[in-house]
Amino acid sequence: MHHVNPLTWATDVLTKLQDGWPRSRLDELLPDAWASTHAEASATPSSSAP
């Protein structure tokens, strides 16, 4: 899913929607757009993993 951790993405998106995220900015919550602003939430394994 666009190299995004699905649980992290869903939690963030649902929280933002509950807090009143504006309809005019819903496209920012799509996985590909969301991933570009949340690089720390990448679903790809880290290169430092054993």
C-alpha positions in Angstrom: 0.0 0.0 0.0 2.3 2.8 -1.3 5.0 1.6 1.1 3.1 2.9 4.0 2.5 1.1 7.3 -1.3 0.6 7.0 -2.0 0.9 10.8 0.0 4.1 11.2 -1.7 5.6 8.1 -5.2 4.6 9.2 -4.7 5.8 12.8 -3.4 9.2 11.6 -6.1 9.6 9.0 -9.0 8.7 11.3 -7.6 11.0 14.0 -7.4 13.9 11.5 -11.0 13.2 10.2 -12.3 13.1 13.8 -10.6 16.3 14.6 -12.3 18.1 11.7 -9.9 17.8 8.7 -11.3 20.1 6.0 -13.1 18.4 3.0 -11.1 20.6 0.6 -7.9 18.8 1.8 -9.1 15.2 1.7 -6.7 14.3 -1.2 -3.8 14.9 1.2 -4.9 11.9 3.2 -4.7 9.5 0.3 -1.8 7.0 1.0 0.5 8.3 -1.7 0.2 11.9 -0.7 0.3 11.1 3.0 3.5 9.0 2.5 5.3 12.0 1.0 4.8 14.0 4.2 5.4 11.0 6.6 8.6 9.4 5.6 9.1 8.0 9.1 6.0 5.8 8.6 7.6 3.8 5.8 6.5 0.2 5.6 9.8 -0.9 4.1 12.3 -2.6 6.4 15.1 -0.5 7.7 18.6 -1.2 6.4 19.8 -1.4 10.0 17.7 -4.4 10.8 19.7 -7.6 11.4 
